[in-house]
Amino acid sequence: MLVTSSWFLIAALISVVLAPLVEETQPGLGAWKYVAGFAFAVLLYLSVLLHEASHAVVAQRFGHAVDSITLHFLGGATAIEGESRTPREEFWISVVGPITSLLVGLAVLPIWWITPDGLLALALQGLIWANVVVGALNLIPGLPLDGGRVLKSAVWGATGNAHRGTIAAGWGGRLTAVAILLWPWVMESVTGIEPTFFDTLLAVIIALFLWTGASAAMRGARIRRKLVTLVARDLARRTLTVPHDLPVAEAVRRAQVAGAGGIVTTDPGGRPVGVVNEAALVAVPEERRAWLPVSQVTRSLDEGLSLPVGISGEELIRAITRNPAHEYLLLEPDGRIYGVLATADVDAAFSA
């Protein structure tokens, strides 16, 4: 779990805002009223942690790795590796957070009823209110809120297209951001309460957060739509295998004759041991190529440099990101060499 520095800012702000109410409830506390406010901030964010932990638990039940849970200024975020594979996964991973918040609020309610007036009753009342509000607001159908992901799952399930679901939920998030930004201007006519500078500032911050998050999700959806077209098999270069001690000049000549765009070196037993690095090969002067063994311009096939030929999309990008290299060896399911995948070819295909 990570706690950002912005959390301490909001915790201090909660302490200051609640101090007068704490003083009214329990007079004579002095500076301890700020400590009581800070304690409530901690209690509130523990419930936020439960909200995020529920996302993590359900994601893990569906087979996703969870990288981290972060508490920040506006609540929390759970970093889940990979995208949901089905609308059902998307729905349950997203909806469980708001449900948890609502259940926490409902669970505290009977305890508050039997608690005598005082600081504890004040804290429980605030905890109920905060969790119900967080649960309800997170069900608003717009990204990056959980309700946006619920909307995405619904559109995805109805159309069979995850991209359309994300775009619909992204626009939901943008419309929500606009509505929140306009709220201070209509607040008095609706509620009879005149908005303060703090109300306006908070509306701007939340609207900016929602608009930015929704826009980022929409951009990400467009990128993932392009990633689907990246298939390692389609991008593979025809490959020549040569002994690891063959001179560079002879290896290049054989590759040219065979029309190969990649060269793989093998040991005496015929097992692949390295992939020729094109940049290193080009850098070898002509006068050295006749006697320099090709093994001097190869990269050993360490873990992660051999990929299944069927790899594609986001899985392909994650694989080459985890183990950066210029070339990768592509293997058939039975272990036979299919070809060489060059990172430059992946970049070019994505740019196109």
C-alpha positions as CSV (number, residue, x, y, z in Angstrom):
1,M,0.0,0.0,0.0
2,L,1.2,3.5,-0.9
3,V,0.2,6.8,0.7
4,T,1.0,9.9,-1.3
5,S,2.0,13.2,0.2
6,S,-1.3,14.7,-0.9
7,W,-3.1,12.4,1.6
8,F,-1.4,14.3,4.5
9,L,-2.6,17.6,2.9
10,I,-6.3,16.4,2.9
11,A,-5.9,14.9,6.4
12,A,-4.7,18.3,7.7
13,L,-7.5,20.0,5.9
14,I,-10.1,17.6,7.5
15,S,-8.5,18.3,10.9
16,V,-9.0,22.1,10.4
17,V,-12.5,21.8,9.0
18,L,-13.7,19.5,11.7
19,A,-12.0,21.3,14.6
20,P,-15.0,23.7,15.3
21,L,-17.5,20.9,15.3
22,V,-15.2,18.8,17.6
23,E,-15.0,21.9,19.9
24,E,-18.8,22.2,19.9
25,T,-19.2,18.5,20.7
26,Q,-16.5,18.3,23.4
27,P,-15.6,21.8,24.7
28,G,-12.3,22.5,26.3
29,L,-10.1,20.2,24.2
30,G,-7.8,22.9,23.0
31,A,-5.3,21.8,20.4
32,W,-6.5,18.2,20.9
33,K,-9.5,19.1,18.7
34,Y,-7.2,19.0,15.7
35,V,-5.8,15.6,16.8
36,A,-9.4,14.3,17.0
37,G,-10.0,15.7,13.4
38,F,-6.9,13.9,12.2
39,A,-8.0,10.7,13.8
40,F,-11.3,10.9,11.9
41,A,-9.3,11.4,8.7
42,V,-7.4,8.2,9.4
43,L,-10.6,6.4,10.2
44,L,-12.2,7.7,6.9
45,Y,-9.3,6.5,4.8
46,L,-9.3,3.1,6.4
47,S,-12.8,2.7,5.0
48,V,-11.4,4.0,1.6
49,L,-8.7,1.3,2.0
50,L,-11.5,-1.3,2.4
51,H,-13.1,0.0,-0.8
52,E,-9.9,-0.4,-2.8
53,A,-9.0,-3.7,-1.2
54,S,-12.3,-5.1,-2.4
55,H,-11.3,-4.2,-5.9
56,A,-8.0,-6.0,-5.4
57,V,-9.5,-9.2,-4.0
58,V,-12.1,-9.6,-6.8
59,A,-9.5,-8.8,-9.4
60,Q,-7.2,-11.5,-8.0
61,R,-10.1,-13.9,-8.0
62,F,-10.4,-13.4,-11.7
63,G,-6.7,-14.1,-12.1
64,H,-5.3,-10.5,-12.3
65,A,-2.2,-9.4,-10.5
66,V,-2.5,-6.3,-8.3
67,D,0.5,-4.1,-8.3
68,S,-0.4,-1.6,-5.6
69,I,-3.1,0.2,-3.7
70,T,-2.5,4.0,-3.4
71,L,-4.3,6.4,-1.1
72,H,-4.3,10.0,-2.4
73,F,-6.0,13.4,-2.2
74,L,-9.3,12.3,-3.7
75,G,-9.5,8.8,-2.2
76,G,-7.6,5.8,-3.6
77,A,-6.7,3.8,-6.6
78,T,-5.9,0.1,-7.2
79,A,-3.4,-0.7,-9.9
80,I,-4.5,-3.9,-11.5
81,E,-2.3,-5.6,-14.2
82,G,-4.0,-6.2,-17.5
83,E,-7.5,-5.4,-18.7
84,S,-10.7,-7.3,-17.9
85,R,-11.2,-10.2,-20.4
86,T,-15.0,-10.1,-20.3
87,P,-17.8,-7.7,-19.4
88,R,-18.6,-9.8,-16.4
89,E,-15.1,-9.4,-15.0
90,E,-15.3,-5.6,-15.6
91,F,-18.6,-5.4,-13.9
92,W,-17.7,-7.3,-10.7
93,I,-14.2,-5.8,-10.3
94,S,-15.7,-2.3,-10.5
95,V,-19.0,-2.5,-8.7
96,V,-17.6,-4.3,-5.6
97,G,-15.9,-1.0,-4.4
98,P,-19.1,1.1,-4.1
99,I,-21.0,-1.9,-2.7
100,T,-18.3,-2.2,0.0
101,S,-18.5,1.5,0.9
102,L,-22.3,1.3,1.2
103,L,-22.1,-1.8,3.3
104,V,-19.5,-0.1,5.7
105,G,-21.9,2.8,6.1
106,L,-24.9,0.5,6.8
107,A,-22.8,-1.7,9.2
108,V,-21.8,1.4,11.3
109,L,-25.4,2.7,11.4
110,P,-26.7,0.5,14.2
111,I,-23.6,1.2,16.3
112,W,-24.2,4.9,15.9
113,W,-27.8,4.5,17.1
114,I,-26.7,3.0,20.4
115,T,-23.7,5.3,21.0
116,P,-24.2,8.2,23.5
117,D,-23.6,11.7,22.2
118,G,-20.0,12.7,22.1
119,L,-16.9,12.5,19.9
120,L,-17.4,8.8,19.2
121,A,-20.9,9.4,18.0
122,L,-19.7,12.3,15.9
123,A,-17.0,10.1,14.3
124,L,-19.4,7.3,13.5
125,Q,-22.0,9.7,12.0
126,G,-19.3,11.2,9.8
127,L,-18.1,7.7,8.8
128,I,-21.7,6.7,7.8
129,W,-22.2,9.8,5.8
130,A,-18.8,9.7,4.1
131,N,-19.1,6.0,3.1
132,V,-22.7,6.4,1.7
133,V,-21.6,9.4,-0.3
134,V,-18.5,7.7,-1.6
135,G,-20.5,4.6,-2.5
136,A,-23.2,6.6,-4.2
137,L,-20.9,9.0,-6.1
138,N,-18.8,6.1,-7.3
139,L,-21.8,4.6,-9.0
140,I,-22.2,7.7,-11.3
141,P,-21.8,6.3,-14.8
142,G,-18.6,8.0,-15.9
143,L,-14.9,7.2,-15.9
144,P,-12.7,7.2,-14.0
145,L,-15.3,6.5,-11.4
146,D,-16.3,2.9,-10.7
147,G,-19.7,3.6,-12.1
148,G,-18.0,4.4,-15.4
149,R,-16.5,0.9,-15.5
150,V,-20.0,-0.5,-14.8
151,L,-21.3,1.5,-17.7
152,K,-18.4,0.3,-19.8
153,S,-19.3,-3.4,-19.0
154,A,-22.9,-2.8,-19.9
155,V,-22.1,-1.3,-23.3
156,W,-19.4,-3.9,-23.9
157,G,-21.9,-6.7,-23.1
158,A,-24.6,-5.1,-25.3
159,T,-22.3,-4.4,-28.3
160,G,-19.5,-7.0,-27.9
161,N,-17.0,-4.1,-28.2
162,A,-14.9,-3.1,-25.2
163,H,-13.7,0.0,-27.1
164,R,-17.2,1.4,-27.5
165,G,-17.8,0.7,-23.8
166,T,-14.8,2.8,-22.8
167,I,-15.7,5.7,-25.1
168,A,-19.3,5.8,-23.8
169,A,-18.1,5.7,-20.2
170,G,-15.4,8.4,-21.0
171,W,-18.1,10.7,-22.3
172,G,-20.1,10.0,-19.1
173,G,-17.1,11.1,-17.1
174,R,-16.7,14.3,-19.1
175,L,-20.4,15.2,-18.7
176,T,-20.1,14.5,-14.9
177,A,-17.1,16.8,-14.8
178,V,-19.0,19.6,-16.5
179,A,-22.0,19.1,-14.1
180,I,-19.7,19.3,-11.1
181,L,-18.0,22.4,-12.4
182,L,-21.4,24.2,-12.9
183,W,-22.7,23.1,-9.5
184,P,-21.5,26.1,-7.4
185,W,-23.4,28.4,-9.8
186,V,-26.7,26.6,-9.2
187,M,-26.1,25.4,-5.7
188,E,-27.9,28.4,-4.0
189,S,-31.0,28.1,-6.2
190,V,-31.3,24.4,-5.6
191,T,-30.4,24.1,-1.9
192,G,-30.8,27.6,-0.6
193,I,-27.1,27.6,0.6
194,E,-24.7,30.1,-0.8
195,P,-21.5,28.5,-2.1
196,T,-18.3,29.4,-0.5
197,F,-14.9,29.8,-2.1
198,F,-14.0,26.4,-0.8
199,D,-17.0,24.9,-2.5
200,T,-16.0,26.4,-5.8
201,L,-12.4,25.4,-5.5
202,L,-13.3,21.8,-4.6
203,A,-15.7,21.6,-7.6
204,V,-12.9,22.8,-9.9
205,I,-10.5,20.2,-8.5
206,I,-12.9,17.3,-8.8
207,A,-14.1,18.4,-12.3
208,L,-10.5,18.6,-13.4
209,F,-9.8,15.1,-12.0
210,L,-12.8,13.6,-13.7
211,W,-12.2,15.3,-17.0
212,T,-8.5,14.3,-17.1
213,G,-9.2,10.7,-16.0
214,A,-12.0,10.3,-18.6
215,S,-9.9,11.7,-21.4
216,A,-6.9,9.5,-20.4
217,A,-9.2,6.4,-20.5
218,M,-10.5,7.3,-23.9
219,R,-7.0,7.8,-25.3
220,G,-6.0,4.5,-23.7
221,A,-9.0,2.8,-25.4
222,R,-7.9,4.1,-28.8
223,I,-4.3,2.9,-28.2
224,R,-5.6,-0.6,-27.1
225,R,-7.7,-0.7,-30.3
226,K,-4.5,-0.3,-32.3
227,L,-2.6,-2.8,-30.2
228,V,-5.0,-5.5,-31.4
229,T,-3.4,-5.2,-34.8
230,L,0.0,-6.0,-33.5
231,V,0.6,-9.7,-34.1
232,A,4.1,-11.1,-33.7
233,R,3.6,-13.7,-36.4
234,D,2.7,-11.0,-39.0
235,L,5.7,-8.9,-38.1
236,A,8.3,-11.6,-38.0
237,R,11.3,-11.4,-40.3
238,R,12.4,-14.4,-42.2
239,T,15.3,-15.9,-40.3
240,L,18.5,-17.8,-41.1
241,T,20.3,-19.9,-38.5
242,V,24.1,-20.0,-38.6
243,P,26.9,-21.5,-36.4
244,H,27.9,-19.1,-33.6
245,D,31.6,-19.2,-34.8
246,L,30.8,-18.4,-38.5
247,P,32.5,-15.1,-39.7
248,V,30.3,-12.1,-39.9
249,A,30.9,-11.7,-43.7
250,E,29.8,-15.3,-44.4
251,A,26.7,-14.9,-42.2
252,V,25.7,-11.7,-44.0
253,R,26.3,-13.4,-47.4
254,R,24.1,-16.4,-46.5
255,A,21.4,-14.1,-45.2
256,Q,21.4,-12.1,-48.4
257,V,21.1,-15.2,-50.5
258,A,18.3,-16.5,-48.4
259,G,16.5,-13.2,-48.3
260,A,16.5,-13.3,-44.5
261,G,16.0,-10.2,-42.3
262,G,17.2,-11.9,-39.1
263,I,20.1,-14.1,-38.1
264,V,20.0,-16.6,-35.2
265,T,23.2,-18.3,-34.0
266,T,23.3,-21.9,-32.9
267,D,25.7,-24.0,-30.8
268,P,27.4,-27.2,-32.1
269,G,24.2,-29.1,-31.1
270,G,22.1,-26.9,-33.3
271,R,20.3,-25.2,-30.4
272,P,19.7,-21.4,-30.8
273,V,21.9,-19.4,-28.5
274,G,21.7,-15.8,-29.7
275,V,20.1,-13.3,-32.0
276,V,22.3,-11.0,-34.2
277,N,21.9,-7.4,-33.2
278,E,21.3,-5.5,-36.5
279,A,22.8,-2.2,-35.1
280,A,26.0,-4.0,-33.9
281,L,26.3,-5.8,-37.2
282,V,26.1,-2.6,-39.2
283,A,28.8,-1.1,-37.0
284,V,31.4,-3.7,-37.8
285,P,33.9,-2.4,-40.4
286,E,34.1,-4.3,-43.7
287,E,37.8,-5.2,-43.1
288,R,36.9,-7.0,-39.8
289,R,33.9,-9.0,-41.1
290,A,35.9,-11.7,-42.8
291,W,37.5,-12.9,-39.5
292,L,35.1,-11.7,-36.7
293,P,32.8,-14.5,-35.5
294,V,29.1,-13.6,-35.7
295,S,28.8,-14.4,-32.0
296,Q,30.5,-11.1,-31.3
297,V,27.4,-9.2,-32.6
298,T,24.7,-11.3,-31.1
299,R,22.7,-11.0,-27.9
300,S,22.4,-14.2,-25.9
301,L,18.9,-15.6,-25.6
302,D,18.4,-14.7,-22.0
303,E,15.0,-15.2,-20.3
304,G,12.4,-13.1,-22.0
305,L,14.1,-12.8,-25.4
306,S,12.3,-15.9,-26.8
307,L,8.6,-15.3,-27.4
308,P,5.7,-17.5,-28.6
309,V,4.9,-16.7,-32.2
310,G,1.2,-16.3,-31.4
311,I,1.8,-13.4,-28.9
312,S,0.0,-10.2,-29.8
313,G,-1.6,-6.9,-28.6
314,E,-1.1,-5.8,-25.0
315,E,0.6,-9.1,-24.1
316,L,3.2,-8.5,-26.8
317,I,3.9,-4.9,-25.6
318,R,4.2,-6.1,-21.9
319,A,6.6,-8.8,-23.0
320,I,9.0,-6.5,-24.8
321,T,8.7,-3.8,-22.1
322,R,9.7,-6.2,-19.4
323,N,12.8,-7.3,-21.3
324,P,13.9,-4.5,-23.6
325,A,15.9,-5.6,-26.7
326,H,16.2,-4.8,-30.4
327,E,15.4,-8.3,-31.5
328,Y,13.4,-11.3,-30.2
329,L,13.3,-14.9,-31.2
330,L,9.8,-16.2,-32.1
331,L,9.2,-19.9,-31.4
332,E,6.4,-22.2,-32.6
333,P,4.6,-24.2,-29.8
334,D,6.8,-27.2,-30.5
335,G,9.9,-25.1,-30.0
336,R,10.8,-24.7,-33.7
337,I,12.2,-21.3,-34.8
338,Y,9.6,-19.3,-36.7
339,G,11.5,-16.0,-37.1
340,V,12.9,-12.9,-35.5
341,L,10.8,-10.0,-34.3
342,A,12.5,-6.6,-34.4
343,T,11.3,-3.8,-32.0
344,A,11.7,-1.3,-34.8
345,D,9.1,-3.3,-36.8
346,V,6.7,-3.2,-33.9
347,D,7.1,0.5,-33.5
348,A,6.6,1.1,-37.2
349,A,3.4,-1.0,-37.3
350,F,2.0,0.8,-34.3
351,S,2.8,4.2,-35.8
352,A,1.2,3.2,-39.1
